[in-house]
């Protein structure tokens, strides 16, 4: 259980980056390999890019970037001087995060670009809380949410299907040859709040 789900700030970028790394390793090492996961995280979750995405969400009704904070009894992040500790053992400020933007081809659709929770918190409802808050923040901007998840990501697929998302397409993914991903969609669930 988290203490708060709140809009991300630029100060959250490093914690988001490390949460992404930990989550991606847990979900994708067996699919992509550890080295490829590190490459993808370093590219897709570069600190400067995260800071820009977080800043770009500020004040917009059609973009959301949220962070789930750990509970009060969970370890807190150390100072930014500890960023060099890449062992995954340092304390974190982020139990999970979610990021949604407009779908480029359809203005009625929000694209859930990112929703990750630290693996040691899977099953605690953090992803559901992030999704509920995300929908509350975006309900006036979009009719529905769309996302893509690797077909081999059983944890992600199980979460999205249990949250009421329905598969609407299958397509190739460019992370590795022969990888498929599923596209899921559901109406914004205003009744969940």
MDAnalysis code that builds the backbone (N, CA, C; Angstrom):
import MDAnalysis as mda
import numpy as np

u = mda.Universe.empty(579, n_residues=193, atom_resindex=np.repeat(np.arange(193), 3), trajectory=True)
u.add_TopologyAttr("name", ["N", "CA", "C"] * 193)
u.add_TopologyAttr("resid", np.arange(1, 194))
u.add_TopologyAttr("resname", ["UNK", "UNK", "UNK", "UNK", "UNK", "UNK", "UNK", "UNK", "UNK", "UNK", "UNK", "UNK", "UNK", "UNK", "UNK", "UNK", "UNK", "UNK", "UNK", "UNK", "UNK", "UNK", "UNK", "UNK", "UNK", "UNK", "UNK", "UNK", "UNK", "UNK", "UNK", "UNK", "UNK", "UNK", "UNK", "UNK", "UNK", "UNK", "UNK", "UNK", "UNK", "UNK", "UNK", "UNK", "UNK", "UNK", "UNK", "UNK", "UNK", "UNK", "UNK", "UNK", "UNK", "UNK", "UNK", "UNK", "UNK", "UNK", "UNK", "UNK", "UNK", "UNK", "UNK", "UNK", "UNK", "UNK", "UNK", "UNK", "UNK", "UNK", "UNK", "UNK", "UNK", "UNK", "UNK", "UNK", "UNK", "UNK", "UNK", "UNK", "UNK", "UNK", "UNK", "UNK", "UNK", "UNK", "UNK", "UNK", "UNK", "UNK", "UNK", "UNK", "UNK", "UNK", "UNK", "UNK", "UNK", "UNK", "UNK", "UNK", "UNK", "UNK", "UNK", "UNK", "UNK", "UNK", "UNK", "UNK", "UNK", "UNK", "UNK", "UNK", "UNK", "UNK", "UNK", "UNK", "UNK", "UNK", "UNK", "UNK", "UNK", "UNK", "UNK", "UNK", "UNK", "UNK", "UNK", "UNK", "UNK", "UNK", "UNK", "UNK", "UNK", "UNK", "UNK", "UNK", "UNK", "UNK", "UNK", "UNK", "UNK", "UNK", "UNK", "UNK", "UNK", "UNK", "UNK", "UNK", "UNK", "UNK", "UNK", "UNK", "UNK", "UNK", "UNK", "UNK", "UNK", "UNK", "UNK", "UNK", "UNK", "UNK", "UNK", "UNK", "UNK", "UNK", "UNK", "UNK", "UNK", "UNK", "UNK", "UNK", "UNK", "UNK", "UNK", "UNK", "UNK", "UNK", "UNK", "UNK", "UNK", "UNK", "UNK", "UNK", "UNK", "UNK", "UNK", "UNK", "UNK", "UNK", "UNK", "UNK", "UNK"])
u.atoms.positions = np.array([
    [0.853, -1.180, 0.000],
    [0.000, 0.000, 0.000],
    [0.893, 1.234, 0.000],
    [0.549, 2.212, -0.785],
    [1.363, 3.418, -0.885],
    [0.781, 4.526, -0.024],
    [1.635, 5.440, 0.317],
    [1.207, 6.600, 1.090],
    [0.506, 7.606, 0.198],
    [1.025, 7.812, -1.013],
    [0.431, 8.820, -1.888],
    [0.755, 8.513, -3.344],
    [-0.182, 8.847, -4.211],
    [0.056, 8.903, -5.648],
    [-0.072, 10.371, -5.994],
    [0.972, 10.898, -6.589],
    [1.036, 12.339, -6.843],
    [1.699, 12.599, -8.184],
    [1.537, 13.824, -8.717],
    [2.265, 14.161, -9.937],
    [3.770, 14.086, -9.696],
    [4.482, 13.557, -10.665],
    [5.938, 13.490, -10.572],
    [6.524, 14.887, -10.695],
    [7.686, 15.070, -10.099],
    [8.467, 16.290, -10.270],
    [9.806, 15.901, -10.891],
    [10.512, 16.880, -11.393],
    [11.822, 16.598, -11.987],
    [12.760, 15.932, -10.969],
    [12.576, 16.233, -9.700],
    [13.405, 15.611, -8.663],
    [13.175, 14.107, -8.556],
    [12.091, 13.607, -9.123],
    [11.791, 12.170, -9.091],
    [12.478, 11.392, -10.216],
    [13.121, 12.075, -11.138],
    [13.622, 11.420, -12.349],
    [14.554, 10.247, -12.032],
    [15.498, 10.418, -11.120],
    [16.434, 9.325, -10.836],
    [15.709, 8.134, -10.213],
    [14.802, 8.375, -9.277],
    [14.065, 7.274, -8.651],
    [13.198, 6.552, -9.684],
    [12.598, 7.297, -10.610],
    [11.803, 6.688, -11.680],
    [12.708, 5.831, -12.561],
    [13.865, 6.368, -12.917],
    [14.830, 5.632, -13.735],
    [15.202, 4.297, -13.074],
    [15.503, 4.322, -11.810],
    [15.911, 3.100, -11.109],
    [14.734, 2.148, -10.883],
    [13.533, 2.682, -10.686],
    [12.346, 1.829, -10.600],
    [12.117, 1.145, -11.945],
    [12.292, 1.891, -13.031],
    [12.157, 1.297, -14.361],
    [13.186, 0.184, -14.550],
    [14.434, 0.429, -14.159],
    [15.479, -0.578, -14.323],
    [15.117, -1.857, -13.555],
    [14.738, -1.717, -12.308],
    [14.398, -2.882, -11.489],
    [13.190, -3.627, -12.056],
    [12.180, -2.891, -12.463],
    [10.960, -3.496, -13.005],
    [11.231, -4.187, -14.337],
    [11.980, -3.521, -15.199],
    [12.301, -4.106, -16.503],
    [13.122, -5.387, -16.338],
    [14.087, -5.378, -15.430],
    [14.871, -6.600, -15.226],
    [13.969, -7.737, -14.759],
    [13.067, -7.455, -13.853],
    [12.176, -8.506, -13.344],
    [11.235, -9.021, -14.434],
    [10.750, -8.128, -15.272],
    [9.759, -8.514, -16.277],
    [10.379, -9.031, -17.576],
    [11.554, -8.518, -17.959],
    [12.037, -8.749, -19.313],
    [13.390, -9.446, -19.445],
    [14.107, -9.693, -18.364],
    [15.402, -10.372, -18.501],
    [15.266, -11.703, -19.234],
    [14.247, -12.465, -18.901],
    [14.046, -13.763, -19.539],
    [13.609, -13.656, -20.988],
    [13.154, -12.494, -21.409],
    [12.678, -12.282, -22.774],
    [13.758, -11.627, -23.632],
    [14.372, -10.573, -23.093],
    [15.330, -9.772, -23.857],
    [16.782, -10.007, -23.465],
    [17.015, -10.486, -22.265],
    [18.362, -10.597, -21.722],
    [18.720, -9.355, -20.926],
    [19.531, -9.531, -19.914],
    [19.887, -8.456, -18.995],
    [20.583, -7.282, -19.686],
    [21.514, -7.565, -20.588],
    [22.235, -6.480, -21.259],
    [21.301, -5.634, -22.116],
    [20.381, -6.270, -22.835],
    [19.434, -5.526, -23.679],
    [18.492, -4.698, -22.805],
    [18.086, -5.249, -21.661],
    [17.236, -4.485, -20.743],
    [17.964, -3.232, -20.280],
    [19.235, -3.356, -19.900],
    [19.994, -2.169, -19.484],
    [20.074, -1.138, -20.604],
    [20.299, -1.592, -21.831],
    [20.354, -0.667, -22.969],
    [19.036, 0.079, -23.142],
    [17.930, -0.654, -23.087],
    [16.614, -0.048, -23.280],
    [16.315, 0.950, -22.167],
    [16.559, 0.571, -20.931],
    [16.280, 1.476, -19.807],
    [17.140, 2.732, -19.920],
    [18.423, 2.573, -20.221],
    [19.294, 3.748, -20.336],
    [18.853, 4.666, -21.468],
    [18.269, 4.095, -22.521],
    [17.788, 4.891, -23.648],
    [16.411, 5.492, -23.355],
    [15.450, 4.664, -23.009],
    [14.069, 5.111, -22.843],
    [13.824, 5.880, -21.556],
    [14.683, 5.708, -20.587],
    [14.504, 6.352, -19.282],
    [15.708, 7.210, -18.927],
    [16.314, 7.821, -19.930],
    [17.427, 8.731, -19.684],
    [16.935, 9.869, -18.788],
    [17.771, 10.272, -17.857],
    [17.353, 11.258, -16.852],
    [16.849, 12.543, -17.509],
    [17.572, 13.078, -18.468],
    [17.140, 14.311, -19.134],
    [15.801, 14.150, -19.834],
    [15.594, 12.996, -20.475],
    [14.314, 12.736, -21.143],
    [13.180, 12.620, -20.133],
    [13.447, 11.960, -19.008],
    [12.418, 11.866, -17.967],
    [12.080, 13.245, -17.419],
    [13.103, 14.052, -17.169],
    [12.848, 15.409, -16.668],
    [12.006, 16.208, -17.660],
    [12.275, 16.053, -18.948],
    [11.475, 16.746, -19.973],
    [10.044, 16.240, -20.003],
    [9.861, 14.927, -19.926],
    [8.510, 14.355, -19.936],
    [7.726, 14.793, -18.710],
    [8.383, 14.810, -17.572],
    [7.719, 15.245, -16.337],
    [7.346, 16.720, -16.444],
    [8.274, 17.538, -16.910],
    [7.994, 18.967, -17.086],
    [6.896, 19.204, -18.104],
    [6.864, 18.374, -19.148],
    [5.845, 18.507, -20.186],
    [4.445, 18.153, -19.708],
    [4.349, 17.414, -18.622],
    [3.037, 17.042, -18.083],
    [2.432, 18.157, -17.240],
    [3.260, 19.028, -16.738],
    [2.801, 20.078, -15.834],
    [1.832, 21.028, -16.526],
    [0.658, 21.179, -15.932],
    [-0.330, 22.124, -16.433],
    [-1.128, 21.659, -17.641],
    [-0.941, 20.419, -18.074],
    [-1.678, 19.911, -19.231],
    [-2.782, 18.966, -18.773],
    [-3.941, 19.091, -19.395],
    [-5.068, 18.215, -19.064],
    [-5.006, 16.894, -19.817],
    [-4.110, 16.791, -20.818],
    [-4.046, 15.585, -21.645],
    [-2.747, 14.792, -21.463],
    [-1.978, 15.092, -20.420],
    [-0.754, 14.363, -20.105],
    [-0.693, 14.194, -18.597],
    [-0.281, 13.017, -18.169],
    [-0.100, 12.774, -16.741],
    [1.171, 11.968, -16.531],
    [1.939, 12.349, -15.520],
    [3.113, 11.585, -15.096],
    [3.027, 11.515, -13.579],
    [2.774, 10.327, -13.072],
    [2.500, 10.131, -11.643],
    [3.542, 9.240, -10.992],
    [3.718, 9.449, -9.698],
    [4.611, 8.630, -8.881],
    [3.824, 8.123, -7.686],
    [4.035, 6.854, -7.349],
    [3.504, 6.290, -6.111],
    [4.643, 6.282, -5.103],
    [4.454, 6.984, -4.007],
    [5.487, 7.035, -2.975],
    [5.428, 5.773, -2.117],
    [6.563, 5.388, -1.542],
    [6.548, 4.250, -0.625],
    [5.800, 4.597, 0.654],
    [5.444, 3.585, 1.418],
    [4.814, 3.814, 2.710],
    [5.793, 4.492, 3.646],
    [5.288, 5.049, 4.735],
    [6.148, 5.753, 5.691],
    [7.232, 4.857, 6.271],
    [6.976, 3.562, 6.386],
    [7.976, 2.675, 6.977],
    [8.947, 2.108, 5.949],
    [8.757, 2.430, 4.666],
    [9.674, 1.962, 3.629],
    [10.920, 2.843, 3.630],
    [12.054, 2.330, 3.183],
    [13.273, 3.135, 3.115],
    [13.081, 4.341, 2.201],
    [13.687, 5.428, 2.542],
    [13.613, 6.652, 1.744],
    [14.886, 6.800, 0.921],
    [14.802, 7.572, -0.113],
    [15.953, 7.765, -0.988],
    [17.046, 8.537, -0.281],
    [18.271, 8.234, -0.641],
    [19.412, 8.986, -0.136],
    [19.586, 10.238, -0.972],
    [20.591, 11.002, -0.647],
    [20.846, 12.229, -1.400],
    [21.235, 11.886, -2.833],
    [21.187, 12.883, -3.693],
    [21.538, 12.669, -5.093],
    [23.003, 12.294, -5.255],
    [23.835, 12.494, -4.231],
    [25.237, 12.078, -4.313],
    [25.363, 10.562, -4.416],
    [24.329, 9.826, -4.038],
    [24.359, 8.373, -4.067],
    [23.905, 7.808, -5.409],
    [23.716, 8.639, -6.410],
    [23.238, 8.167, -7.710],
    [24.197, 7.180, -8.360],
    [25.443, 7.222, -7.995],
    [26.411, 6.307, -8.595],
    [26.186, 4.870, -8.146],
    [25.429, 4.669, -7.083],
    [25.163, 3.321, -6.589],
    [24.172, 2.652, -7.527],
    [24.668, 1.863, -8.459],
    [23.842, 1.221, -9.474],
    [23.537, -0.225, -9.106],
    [23.698, -0.586, -7.844],
    [23.489, -1.971, -7.436],
    [22.027, -2.300, -7.268],
    [21.173, -1.303, -7.241],
    [19.758, -1.553, -6.999],
    [19.432, -1.667, -5.524],
    [20.421, -1.499, -4.673],
    [20.216, -1.659, -3.232],
    [19.934, -0.344, -2.521],
    [20.050, 0.771, -3.227],
    [19.835, 2.030, -2.534],
    [18.352, 2.263, -2.271],
    [18.076, 3.108, -1.300],
    [16.697, 3.444, -0.947],
    [16.071, 4.226, -2.089],
    [14.744, 4.129, -2.244],
    [14.086, 4.806, -3.355],
    [12.897, 5.643, -2.874],
    [12.534, 6.627, -3.690],
    [11.408, 7.508, -3.436],
    [10.192, 7.092, -4.241],
    [10.290, 6.019, -4.992],
    [9.279, 5.681, -5.986],
    [8.957, 4.194, -5.900],
    [7.738, 3.889, -5.509],
    [7.290, 2.490, -5.502],
    [6.703, 2.106, -6.853],
    [6.388, 3.103, -7.681],
    [5.846, 2.876, -9.007],
    [5.582, 4.203, -9.694],
    [5.319, 4.136, -10.997],
    [5.037, 5.360, -11.741],
    [4.170, 5.026, -12.949],
    [3.476, 6.047, -13.445],
    [2.635, 5.910, -14.637],
    [2.756, 7.194, -15.462],
    [2.710, 7.030, -16.782],
    [2.843, 8.168, -17.686],
    [1.902, 7.956, -18.864],
    [1.051, 8.917, -19.139],
    [0.121, 8.838, -20.269],
    [0.179, 10.132, -21.070],
    [0.036, 9.974, -22.376],
    [0.075, 11.088, -23.325],
    [-1.027, 10.871, -24.361],
    [-1.331, 11.863, -25.191],
    [-2.322, 11.654, -26.248],
    [-1.829, 10.637, -27.281],
    [-2.757, 9.802, -27.756],
    [-2.452, 8.887, -28.862],
    [-2.406, 9.736, -30.119],
    [-1.317, 9.690, -30.896],
    [-1.166, 10.629, -32.015],
    [-2.249, 10.543, -33.086],
    [-2.787, 9.350, -33.342],
    [-3.745, 9.200, -34.442],
    [-5.209, 9.398, -34.036],
    [-5.474, 9.526, -32.734],
    [-6.873, 9.636, -32.300],
    [-6.942, 10.491, -31.036],
    [-7.444, 11.704, -31.133],
    [-7.452, 12.608, -29.981],
    [-8.365, 12.162, -28.830],
    [-9.225, 11.178, -29.049],
    [-10.089, 10.684, -27.973],
    [-9.411, 9.605, -27.132],
    [-8.174, 9.233, -27.518],
    [-7.487, 8.127, -26.865],
    [-6.239, 8.626, -26.156],
    [-6.095, 8.219, -24.895],
    [-4.863, 8.451, -24.160],
    [-3.989, 7.213, -24.260],
    [-2.691, 7.407, -24.398],
    [-1.750, 6.302, -24.513],
    [-1.025, 6.130, -23.183],
    [-1.237, 4.995, -22.554],
    [-0.539, 4.671, -21.316],
    [0.856, 4.188, -21.706],
    [1.783, 5.119, -21.771],
    [3.134, 4.829, -22.250],
    [3.950, 4.046, -21.238],
    [3.692, 4.253, -19.957],
    [4.487, 3.617, -18.904],
    [3.632, 3.403, -17.670],
    [3.702, 2.210, -17.132],
    [3.146, 1.928, -15.805],
    [3.990, 0.785, -15.236],
    [4.825, 1.112, -14.268],
    [5.716, 0.128, -13.655],
    [5.709, 0.283, -12.149],
    [5.821, -0.844, -11.482],
    [5.864, -0.910, -10.019],
    [7.076, -1.751, -9.648],
    [7.741, -1.401, -8.561],
    [8.890, -2.190, -8.129],
    [8.440, -3.626, -7.883],
    [9.227, -4.597, -8.326],
    [8.812, -6.001, -8.211],
    [8.500, -6.446, -6.790],
    [9.197, -5.897, -5.802],
    [8.903, -6.295, -4.427],
    [7.557, -5.750, -3.938],
    [6.919, -4.899, -4.748],
    [5.596, -4.359, -4.404],
    [4.488, -4.880, -5.312],
    [4.820, -5.800, -6.243],
    [3.782, -6.352, -7.110],
    [2.715, -7.016, -6.264],
    [1.467, -6.828, -6.631],
    [0.354, -7.442, -5.931],
    [-0.153, -6.647, -4.741],
    [0.415, -5.472, -4.488],
    [-0.005, -4.652, -3.347],
    [-1.011, -3.571, -3.715],
    [-1.426, -3.508, -4.977],
    [-2.425, -2.527, -5.392],
    [-1.852, -1.203, -5.873],
    [-0.535, -1.091, -5.944],
    [0.074, 0.170, -6.369],
    [-0.267, 0.475, -7.826],
    [-0.164, -0.516, -8.704],
    [-0.510, -0.302, -10.107],
    [-1.955, 0.136, -10.269],
    [-2.843, -0.475, -9.499],
    [-4.265, -0.096, -9.553],
    [-4.477, 1.334, -9.072],
    [-3.775, 1.722, -8.027],
    [-3.910, 3.099, -7.531],
    [-3.373, 4.099, -8.538],
    [-2.254, 3.763, -9.174],
    [-1.719, 4.647, -10.214],
    [-2.712, 4.780, -11.365],
    [-3.282, 3.674, -11.791],
    [-4.229, 3.683, -12.904],
    [-5.484, 4.481, -12.553],
    [-6.002, 4.303, -11.357],
    [-7.189, 5.041, -10.918],
    [-6.929, 6.544, -10.909],
    [-5.803, 6.957, -10.364],
    [-5.467, 8.384, -10.312],
    [-5.227, 8.930, -11.724],
    [-4.557, 8.150, -12.555],
    [-4.300, 8.563, -13.929],
    [-5.613, 8.829, -14.660],
    [-6.565, 7.918, -14.500],
    [-7.860, 8.093, -15.158],
    [-8.611, 9.298, -14.605],
    [-8.506, 9.527, -13.309],
    [-9.156, 10.698, -12.720],
    [-8.567, 11.984, -13.301],
    [-7.252, 11.992, -13.484],
    [-6.593, 13.180, -14.032],
    [-6.898, 13.398, -15.513],
    [-7.210, 12.315, -16.231],
    [-7.378, 12.401, -17.686],
    [-8.822, 12.255, -18.168],
    [-9.769, 12.104, -17.254],
    [-11.138, 11.786, -17.665],
    [-11.766, 12.833, -18.585],
    [-11.348, 14.079, -18.493],
    [-11.922, 15.112, -19.354],
    [-11.174, 15.245, -20.683],
    [-10.030, 14.586, -20.786],
    [-9.233, 14.677, -22.003],
    [-9.486, 13.528, -22.980],
    [-9.839, 12.347, -22.447],
    [-9.939, 11.156, -23.290],
    [-11.166, 10.324, -22.955],
    [-11.621, 9.561, -23.947],
    [-12.701, 8.602, -23.742],
    [-12.173, 7.245, -23.288],
    [-10.941, 6.917, -23.716],
    [-10.394, 5.600, -23.409],
    [-8.868, 5.656, -23.346],
    [-8.307, 4.604, -22.759],
    [-6.859, 4.432, -22.667],
    [-6.426, 3.263, -23.534],
    [-5.264, 3.391, -24.133],
    [-4.667, 2.334, -24.956],
    [-3.236, 2.125, -24.460],
    [-2.746, 0.901, -24.602],
    [-1.384, 0.584, -24.201],
    [-0.868, -0.569, -25.029],
    [0.427, -0.784, -24.990],
    [1.052, -1.936, -25.637],
    [1.910, -2.644, -24.598],
    [1.875, -3.978, -24.618],
    [2.647, -4.789, -23.679],
    [3.205, -5.978, -24.453],
    [4.450, -6.347, -24.153],
    [5.033, -7.497, -24.836],
    [4.193, -8.734, -24.584],
    [3.984, -9.517, -25.624],
    [3.141, -10.713, -25.524],
    [3.700, -11.717, -24.523],
    [4.987, -11.673, -24.257],
    [5.609, -12.603, -23.310],
    [5.625, -12.074, -21.880],
    [5.076, -10.895, -21.646],
    [5.060, -10.302, -20.305],
    [3.791, -10.746, -19.571],
    [3.845, -11.916, -18.979],
    [2.672, -12.477, -18.310],
    [2.187, -11.618, -17.150],
    [3.107, -11.022, -16.401],
    [2.718, -10.182, -15.262],
    [1.942, -8.966, -15.750],
    [2.461, -8.294, -16.775],
    [1.785, -7.118, -17.315],
    [0.430, -7.448, -17.911],
    [0.381, -8.520, -18.688],
    [-0.882, -8.928, -19.312],
    [-1.929, -9.252, -18.246],
    [-1.525, -9.989, -17.230],
    [-2.449, -10.339, -16.149],
    [-2.990, -9.087, -15.463],
    [-2.102, -8.117, -15.188],
    [-2.546, -6.885, -14.542],
    [-3.547, -6.141, -15.419],
    [-3.210, -5.926, -16.687],
    [-4.092, -5.136, -17.547],
    [-5.432, -5.834, -17.789],
    [-5.414, -7.132, -17.978],
    [-6.679, -7.845, -18.169],
    [-7.527, -7.811, -16.895],
    [-6.896, -7.921, -15.735],
    [-7.669, -7.848, -14.485],
    [-8.217, -6.447, -14.244],
    [-7.609, -5.443, -14.879],
    [-8.076, -4.058, -14.767],
    [-9.114, -3.717, -15.836],
    [-9.525, -4.711, -16.614],
    [-10.592, -4.494, -17.576],
    [-10.156, -4.102, -18.977],
    [-8.868, -4.138, -19.268],
    [-8.405, -3.849, -20.619],
    [-8.668, -5.058, -21.506],
    [-9.043, -4.787, -22.763],
    [-9.279, -5.844, -23.745],
    [-8.271, -5.720, -24.871],
    [-7.770, -6.860, -25.325],
    [-6.812, -6.868, -26.418],
    [-7.532, -6.495, -27.711],
    [-6.973, -5.499, -28.423],
    [-7.584, -5.039, -29.659],
    [-6.690, -5.271, -30.873],
    [-5.410, -5.623, -30.642],
    [-4.503, -5.855, -31.767],
    [-3.254, -6.590, -31.293],
    [-2.594, -7.213, -32.242],
    [-1.280, -7.803, -32.042],
    [-0.382, -7.237, -33.125],
    [0.838, -6.869, -32.746],
    [1.764, -6.299, -33.725],
    [3.195, -6.674, -33.353],
    [4.095, -6.457, -34.295],
    [5.510, -6.702, -34.027],
    [6.063, -5.592, -33.157],
    [7.041, -5.959, -32.342],
    [7.745, -4.997, -31.518],
    [9.180, -4.949, -32.011],
    [9.802, -3.781, -31.967],
    [11.150, -3.646, -32.525],
    [12.272, -3.827, -31.501],
    [11.971, -4.281, -30.286],
    [13.022, -4.497, -29.292],
    [13.928, -5.672, -29.642],
    [13.386, -6.679, -30.287],
    [14.162, -7.844, -30.712],
    [13.394, -8.533, -31.836],
    [14.114, -9.229, -32.684],
    [13.489, -9.913, -33.816],
    [12.477, -10.934, -33.323],
    [11.314, -10.943, -33.959],
    [10.289, -11.924, -33.652],
    [9.444, -11.637, -32.424],
    [9.657, -10.508, -31.770],
    [8.861, -10.174, -30.587],
    [7.518, -9.590, -31.002],
    [6.470, -10.072, -30.366],
    [5.138, -9.500, -30.569],
    [4.732, -8.728, -29.338],
    [3.849, -7.773, -29.569],
    [3.233, -7.079, -28.448],
    [1.732, -7.021, -28.693],
    [1.015, -6.960, -27.598],
    [-0.431, -6.838, -27.653],
    [-0.803, -5.391, -27.365],
    [-1.797, -4.920, -28.073],
    [-2.364, -3.595, -27.828],
    [-3.670, -3.822, -27.074],
    [-3.805, -3.144, -25.954],
    [-4.998, -3.242, -25.111],
    [-5.667, -1.885, -25.030],
    [-6.969, -1.911, -24.766],
    [-7.729, -0.668, -24.668],
    [-8.902, -0.874, -23.718],
    [-9.306, 0.221, -23.093],
    [-10.534, 0.214, -22.302],
    [-11.026, 1.648, -22.145],
    [-12.325, 1.790, -21.932],
    [-12.854, 3.133, -21.656],
    [-12.271, 3.664, -20.348],
    [-12.177, 4.982, -20.260],
    [-11.774, 5.591, -18.977],
    [-12.838, 5.173, -17.959],
    [-12.391, 4.583, -16.898],
    [-13.314, 3.993, -15.908],
    [-13.618, 4.994, -14.802],
    [-14.498, 5.939, -15.098],
    [-14.834, 6.961, -14.102],
    [-15.542, 6.366, -12.903],
    [-16.183, 5.216, -13.064],
    [-16.880, 4.618, -11.919],
    [-15.924, 4.003, -10.912],
    [-14.640, 3.864, -11.247],
    [-13.665, 3.282, -10.321],
    [-13.308, 4.222, -9.185],
    [-13.595, 5.502, -9.346],
    [-13.183, 6.469, -8.320],
    [-14.192, 6.571, -7.211],
])
